[in-house]
Amino acid sequence: MLSKLLSRFRFLIPPLIIIFGAVVMIALSKSRKRPQREKIEFSGALVETIDAELSNKGVVIKGNGSVQPRYEVTLIPQVGGRVDWVHPRLATGNAFSKDDTLLSIEALDYELVVQQAEAAVAQAEYQSEVASANAGIAAREWELMERTRENLLGNSSGSSSENTNTVNSPNPLVLHEPQLRQAEAALLSAKARLEQAKLNLNRTVLTAPFNCRVRSQTVAPGKIVGPSTPLASLYATDIVEIEVGISMGDLAWMQIPGAKAEVILNTGENEYQWSGIVDRSAGVVDQIGRLAKVVVQVKKPFARNNSGKPELSIGSFVTVLIEGRVLEDIVALPRATIRENSTVWVVSDSNTLQIRDVIVKRLTPDEALLSSGINPNDEVIITSLSGAANGMKLRMIHEDEK
């Protein structure tokens, strides 16, 4: 009976369920309390600040360059011959001290030339002595003849005082003067040839012109060389130079010569420093980057110590920091704090933004040096803000509190 009743009124069940749910929802919505509105006050834009400090600031000029030797020469003999000895360490990378013997050329031919020149000098000395003796004899004979003539004239009754006082000058050939000068000139020439022969003999030994290292060498024992044959390339090790490119405006900030410099080599894992000095200006401007060139010298670049510091090798690309003039009573700020039209954002006493006009004495990629516009202990804003304006409310977080 019940099943028949339900089957008869089953189409009424869905509408009843919908009506019941609607009644429940209406009852719940009427019983819900309305949320109270809260007034949120804007506390200000959150900005990061740093303290402005007044100090004396030394200008640092940054540049880059490659390490080059101060001196570099090609070892070329001045005489020719067969190389009979080469230093065992005459190879790329090895070092030598000044006047170390690097190689020698067979000297027998030049020793024989020296002996011949010595014999020629001895012969010339003999000829000079003979000519000098003949000149002395001729002078004494002429003097004797003059005295005899004067005595004869003095005893002659027909002689006059004028004839008595007459003195005849001898011909230079009579006194052997040309012969003596010729012998002396021949002696000087023979001595010069001897000195030249000794010089050529000394040139068969080639030595290091300064403290150096070998860049390359092409010589071996037994090689026949001439006065124009390159044998090795040497570079000095006492001093290296770095040609640093800097902007034209930076030249006025440094002392040339004499400015101190720090040379930094970055190996990828560590950084190493060497002290240097600005030696001179190159006097040229790079046509590509329009950069001026100054030359920095570093002494003893190849000295090693127990700290593991490497050598400042030729060709290394380095960063150079050059000390410039000292600016007094300057505020140094990060470059990012300089806004449009040379302005700086400062936090006022009422925690609002204040835009200040400043005078920038020097501007670098990392730093700005200000001569006026900022007071000591001012809170300078380093955060970028959109729509910044005077009087904008701020919340501060100091850089040290990040």
C-alpha positions in Angstrom: 0.0 0.0 0.0 2.8 2.4 1.0 4.8 1.5 -2.1 1.9 2.2 -4.3 1.4 5.6 -2.6 5.1 6.5 -3.1 5.1 5.6 -6.7 2.0 7.7 -7.3 3.6 10.9 -5.7 7.3 10.3 -6.6 7.3 13.3 -9.0 6.7 15.6 -6.0 9.9 14.6 -4.2 12.5 16.8 -6.1 10.5 20.0 -5.8 10.1 19.4 -2.1 13.8 18.9 -1.7 14.6 22.2 -3.5 12.0 24.1 -1.4 13.5 22.7 1.8 17.1 23.8 0.8 15.9 27.3 -0.1 14.2 27.7 3.3 17.4 26.6 5.1 19.6 29.0 3.1 17.2 31.9 3.8 17.3 31.1 7.5 21.1 30.9 7.6 21.6 34.2 5.7 19.3 36.1 8.1 21.1 34.7 11.1 24.6 35.8 9.8 26.2 38.9 11.3 27.4 41.6 8.9 31.3 42.2 9.1 32.4 45.5 10.6 34.3 47.8 8.3 37.9 48.7 9.5 39.6 51.8 8.4 43.2 51.0 7.2 45.7 53.8 7.5 48.6 54.0 4.9 51.8 53.7 7.0 54.1 54.8 4.2 56.3 53.3 1.5 59.0 51.0 2.8 62.4 52.3 1.8 66.0 51.3 2.6 68.4 54.1 3.7 72.0 54.7 4.5 73.6 57.4 6.7 75.5 60.2 4.9 79.0 60.7 6.3 81.3 63.7 5.7 84.9 62.6 5.1 88.1 63.2 3.1 87.9 60.9 0.1 90.7 59.8 -2.1 89.8 59.4 -5.7 90.4 55.9 -7.1 90.7 55.5 -10.9 90.0 52.1 -12.3 91.3 50.7 -15.5 92.5 47.5 -17.2 95.5 46.5 -19.2 97.9 43.7 -20.2 101.3 43.1 -18.6 104.2 43.8 -21.0 108.0 43.7 -20.4 109.8 46.9 -19.8 112.6 45.8 -22.1 112.6 43.1 -24.8 115.5 42.4 -27.2 116.4 39.9 -29.9 119.8 38.3 -29.3 121.8 38.8 -32.5 125.6 38.2 -32.8 127.8 41.0 -34.1 130.3 38.5 -35.6 129.8 35.3 -37.6 130.9 31.8 -37.2 130.0 28.3 -35.8 128.2 28.2 -32.4 130.4 25.9 -30.3 128.6 26.2 -26.9 125.0 27.0 -25.8 124.0 27.3 -22.1 122.0 24.2 -21.1 119.2 26.4 -19.7 118.9 28.6 -22.8 115.3 27.6 -23.3 111.8 29.2 -23.1 110.9 30.4 -19.6 114.3 30.1 -18.0 115.8 33.1 -16.2 119.3 34.6 -16.4 121.1 37.3 -14.5 122.9 40.2 -16.1 126.2 39.3 -17.7 125.5 35.5 -17.6 127.1 33.8 -20.6 124.4 32.5 -22.9 126.4 31.0 -25.8 129.7 31.3 -27.6 130.9 31.3 -31.2 134.1 29.5 -32.3 136.9 32.0 -31.5 139.9 30.5 -33.2 139.7 32.7 -36.3 139.4 35.8 -34.2 142.3 34.8 -32.0 144.5 34.5 -35.1 143.4 37.9 -36.2 144.3 39.3 -32.8 147.8 37.8 -33.1 148.2 39.3 -36.6 147.2 42.7 -35.3 149.6 42.4 -32.4 152.4 41.6 -34.8 151.4 44.6 -37.0 151.5 46.9 -33.9 155.0 45.6 -33.1 156.1 46.3 -36.6 154.6 49.8 -36.6 156.2 50.6 -33.2 159.6 49.6 -34.7 159.0 51.8 -37.7 157.9 54.7 -35.4 161.0 54.3 -33.3 163.3 54.3 -36.4 161.6 57.4 -37.8 161.8 59.2 -34.5 165.6 58.3 -34.2 166.2 59.5 -37.8 164.4 62.7 -37.1 166.5 63.3 -34.0 169.7 62.7 -35.9 168.6 65.0 -38.7 167.8 67.7 -36.2 171.2 67.5 -34.5 173.0 67.5 -37.9 171.2 70.6 -39.0 172.0 72.3 -35.7 175.7 71.4 -36.1 175.7 72.8 -39.7 174.1 76.0 -38.5 176.7 76.5 -35.8 179.5 75.9 -38.2 178.1 78.3 -40.7 177.7 81.0 -38.0 181.3 80.6 -36.9 182.5 80.9 -40.5 180.4 84.0 -41.1 181.5 85.5 -37.8 185.2 85.2 -38.7 184.8 86.6 -42.2 186.0 90.3 -42.5 183.5 91.0 -45.3 180.5 89.9 -43.4 177.9 92.3 -42.2 175.8 92.3 -39.1 172.8 91.5 -41.2 174.5 88.3 -42.7 175.5 87.3 -39.2 172.0 87.5 -37.8 170.5 85.6 -40.8 168.9 82.3 -39.8 167.9 79.7 -42.4 164.8 77.5 -41.7 165.4 73.8 -42.6 163.1 72.0 -45.0 160.8 69.5 -43.1 162.0 66.7 -45.3 165.6 67.4 -44.0 164.4 66.9 -40.4 162.4 63.7 -41.4 159.2 65.3 -40.0 156.8 63.8 -42.7 158.4 60.4 -42.3 157.9 60.6 -38.5 154.2 61.6 -38.8 153.7 58.7 -41.3 155.2 56.2 -38.9 153.1 57.6 -36.0 149.9 57.4 -38.1 150.8 53.8 -39.1 151.2 52.9 -35.4 147.9 54.4 -34.5 146.2 52.5 -37.3 147.8 49.2 -36.2 146.7 49.8 -32.6 143.1 50.5 -33.8 143.1 47.3 -35.8 144.3 45.4 -32.8 141.5 46.9 -30.6 139.0 46.0 -33.3 140.3 42.4 -33.4 140.1 42.1 -29.6 136.6 43.5 -29.7 135.5 41.0 -32.3 137.1 38.2 -30.2 135.1 39.4 -27.1 131.9 39.4 -29.3 132.2 35.7 -29.8 130.8 35.3 -26.3 127.2 36.5 -26.0 125.9 37.5 -22.5 122.6 38.5 -21.0 122.2 42.3 -21.3 120.0 42.5 -18.1 118.2 40.2 -15.7 116.0 38.4 -18.1 113.9 35.5 -19.2 113.9 33.6 -22.5 110.7 34.1 -24.5 112.0 32.0 -27.4 115.3 30.6 -28.8 116.4 29.2 -32.2 120.0 28.4 -31.7 121.8 25.1 -31.2 125.5 24.0 -31.0 127.1 23.7 -34.5 124.8 26.2 -36.1 126.5 28.6 -38.5 125.4 32.2 -37.6 126.0 35.6 -39.1 125.9 39.2 -37.8 122.1 39.3 -38.6 121.0 35.9 -37.4 118.3 36.0 -34.6 119.3 33.6 -31.9 116.9 34.2 -29.0 114.3 36.6 -27.7 114.8 38.0 -24.1 112.7 40.2 -21.9 113.6 42.0 -18.6 112.3 40.6 -15.3 113.1 43.5 -13.0 110.2 45.7 -14.1 107.0 45.1 -16.1 104.7 47.7 -17.5 100.9 47.9 -17.9 99.3 50.3 -20.4 96.1 51.3 -18.8 93.2 52.9 -20.6 91.3 55.6 -18.7 88.9 58.3 -19.7 90.3 61.7 -20.7 88.6 63.3 -17.6 90.4 61.0 -15.2 93.9 62.4 -16.2 93.2 65.5 -14.2 92.6 63.5 -11.1 96.0 61.8 -10.9 99.7 62.8 -10.6 101.8 61.8 -13.6 104.4 60.6 -12.9 104.3 59.4 -9.3 100.7 58.2 -8.6 100.5 55.0 -6.6 98.7 52.1 -8.2 97.4 48.6 -7.2 97.5 45.9 -9.8 95.0 43.1 -9.3 95.2 39.7 -11.0 92.0 37.6 -10.8 92.7 33.9 -11.4 89.0 32.9 -11.1 89.5 31.4 -7.6 91.7 34.1 -5.9 92.8 37.7 -6.4 96.4 38.8 -6.0 97.8 42.3 -5.6 101.0 44.0 -6.6 102.1 47.6 -5.8 102.9 49.8 -8.8 103.4 53.4 -9.8 102.4 55.5 -12.7 105.5 56.1 -14.7 104.3 58.3 -17.6 101.5 59.1 -20.0 101.6 57.3 -23.3 100.5 60.5 -25.0 98.1 58.6 -27.3 94.3 58.1 -27.3 92.7 54.8 -28.3 90.8 55.4 -31.5 88.2 52.8 -30.7 87.3 53.5 -27.0 88.7 57.1 -27.0 90.6 56.3 -23.9 93.9 57.9 -22.8 96.8 55.7 -22.0 99.0 55.8 -18.9 101.9 53.4 -18.1 102.1 51.7 -14.7 105.3 50.0 -13.7 105.6 47.1 -11.3 108.9 46.1 -9.8 109.9 42.5 -9.1 106.8 41.0 -10.7 108.3 37.5 -10.7 109.3 37.3 -7.1 107.8 34.3 -5.3 107.0 33.9 -1.6 105.6 31.3 0.8 102.0 32.7 0.5 101.5 31.0 -2.9 101.3 34.2 -4.8 101.9 33.5 -8.5 104.1 35.4 -10.9 102.7 38.4 -12.7 103.3 36.8 -16.1 103.7 38.6 -19.3 100.4 38.9 -21.2 98.2 38.7 -18.1 95.0 40.8 -18.2 94.8 42.8 -14.9 92.7 45.4 -13.2 94.6 48.6 -12.1 93.4 50.9 -9.3 95.2 54.3 -9.4 95.3 56.6 -6.4 94.1 60.1 -7.4 93.8 63.4 -5.5 92.1 63.6 -2.1 88.8 65.5 -1.9 88.1 67.1 1.5 84.7 67.3 3.2 83.0 65.0 0.7 80.0 62.8 1.0 80.4 59.5 -0.7 77.2 57.7 -1.8 76.4 54.7 -4.0 75.9 55.6 -7.7 72.2 54.4 -7.5 71.3 57.2 -5.0 71.8 59.9 -7.7 68.4 60.5 -9.3 67.4 62.6 -12.3 68.7 66.1 -12.7 71.4 65.5 -10.0 69.0 65.0 -7.1 69.1 62.8 -4.1 66.1 61.5 -2.0 66.4 62.1 1.7 64.1 61.1 4.6 63.0 64.3 6.4 62.5 64.6 10.2 58.8 63.8 9.7 59.5 60.6 7.8 58.6 62.0 4.5 60.5 62.1 1.2 62.5 65.2 0.5 64.2 65.7 -2.9 67.5 67.6 -2.7 69.6 69.2 -5.4 73.2 68.2 -5.0 76.6 69.0 -6.7 78.3 65.9 -7.9 82.1 66.4 -7.8 82.9 63.0 -9.3 80.8 60.2 -10.6 82.0 56.6 -11.2 80.1 53.5 -12.1 79.9 52.5 -8.4 80.2 55.7 -6.5 79.2 59.4 -6.4 81.2 62.1 -4.5 79.1 65.1 -3.5 80.5 68.4 -2.4 77.2 70.0 -1.3 73.4 69.3 -0.9 73.7 66.6 1.7 74.3 67.1 5.4 76.1 64.6 7.7 73.8 61.9 9.2 71.1 62.5 6.6 69.1 59.4 5.8 69.6 58.9 2.1 67.2 56.6 0.3 68.7 53.9 -1.9 65.4 52.2 -2.9 63.7 53.0 -6.2 60.2 54.4 -5.9 57.5 54.8 -8.5 55.9 58.2 -8.5 58.2 59.7 -5.9 57.3 63.2 -4.8 58.1 65.6 -2.0 56.2 64.8 1.1 55.6 61.1 0.4 55.2 59.2 3.6 57.9 56.7 4.3 58.8 53.7 6.4 62.5 53.2 6.9 64.7 50.2 7.1 68.3 51.0 7.5 70.8 49.1 5.3 72.4 47.6 8.4 69.1 46.2 9.6 68.1 44.4 6.4 
